[in-house]
Amino acid sequence: MNISIPHSWLKEFLTTNASPEKIAECLSLCGPSVEELEKTKDDYLYHMEVTTNRVDMMGVLGIAREAAAILPQFGIKARLKNDLYPPARPIPAGKSFPLKVAVDQQLCPRFSAVVISNVAVKSAPQKISNYLEKSGIRSLNNVVDISNYLMRAYGQPVHIFDLDKIQAKMVLRLSKKGETITTLDGKRFTLPGNDIVIADAGNRLIDLCGIMGGLNSAVDNNTRNVLLFVQTYSPKHIRATSMTLGQRSEAAQIFEKQPDPELVMPVILKGIQLFKQLTGREQGSQIIDLYPQPPKSKNVSVPLQLIKDRLGVEISIKKVNSILQSLGFKGFPQVMIPSWRANDVTIAEDIVEEVARIY
């Protein structure tokens, strides 16, 4: 997987005096490989290769977290800021949700949505447009740009519907063979079946989930009420549809690698905040959050001697703790795995590898 982010955007999440050249060098030695550092007229662009097991680095926040852990090992002060993983905040209340919702939770482990009412679609602020354009994402308008901003900033794909184009309900289910959908890019697909889709009360497919939204529910210049939709999906279904239809969208590539479901609520709250900032409009309904089986926190036991033996160096508990804490892990030798690493850190040797690459 590849990602491009501007230095100016990285600094929104990272406090450091390190130069872009030094950041690129240090990241490449210990974390995501910076394949190219591109100098532009007013910025630098990091073009990075992210290994497939590290979906948490498919956003600016994840890269900033890595940099904040790595740079101090080279004697460079660095600190992560604007993290979305503080203690949980109260979820703001609102009017009742206007649509009936039916979700197959085996296909969508977490489904959240909220209405933003009375928006005015117009050009996005220059800062947001610049961040997206530099990252290789076309800026469209203040509403659509919010969804793309959230995906690139946090590595969590987001979709925005025109609420008034949806008929009465949303049913998330598997497609039937031969059903059709026209996606936002104007392409018409006849589905093979077993694709995750959303249908409304008229049984129209309004979303080819995890791949691209339907044209019949798209935001346009006449949109006034939007549905902000943040979710996670069954990765095997997303990959199968993406490969079968030849639609390798960035959202599909992220969803097939299982992004952190604990990121969903922080992102939707950030989305509400951005709508207020960029459109002047606030939350128009309660947030629905269907999340019946949150994963339990995971601990891995790691003897200090195992780390010493594998690294071939004498390393102190204090140093190990410092490295692990900088990456979001808690405790030692019983190490609590952060939710965004739950899928790729499962055994003691994985912890050893984390310490080794930073040390």
Salt bridges, closest charged atoms under 4 A:
GLU12 OE2 - LYS127 NZ 2.94
GLU25 OE1 - LYS22 NZ 3.53
GLU38 OE1 - HIS47 NE2 2.71
ASP42 OD1 - LYS134 NZ 3.44
ASP43 OD2 - LYS134 NZ 2.99
ASP56 OD2 - ARG54 NH2 2.74
GLU66 OE2 - ARG54 NH2 3.05
GLU66 OE1 - ARG357 NH1 2.85
ASP83 OD1 - ARG65 NH2 3.38
GLU179 OE2 - ARG173 NH2 2.87
ASP200 OD2 - ARG204 NH2 2.68
ASP220 OD2 - LYS165 NZ 2.79
GLU250 OE1 - ARG152 NH2 2.52
GLU256 OE2 - ARG239 NH1 3.00
GLU256 OE2 - ARG248 NH2 2.92
GLU256 OE2 - LYS257 NZ 2.83
GLU282 OE2 - LYS276 NZ 3.66
ASP289 OD2 - ARG110 NH2 2.74
GLU314 OE1 - LYS308 NZ 3.19
ASP344 OD2 - ARG341 NH2 2.80
GLU354 OE1 - ARG341 NH1 3.00
GLU354 OE1 - ARG357 NH2 2.93
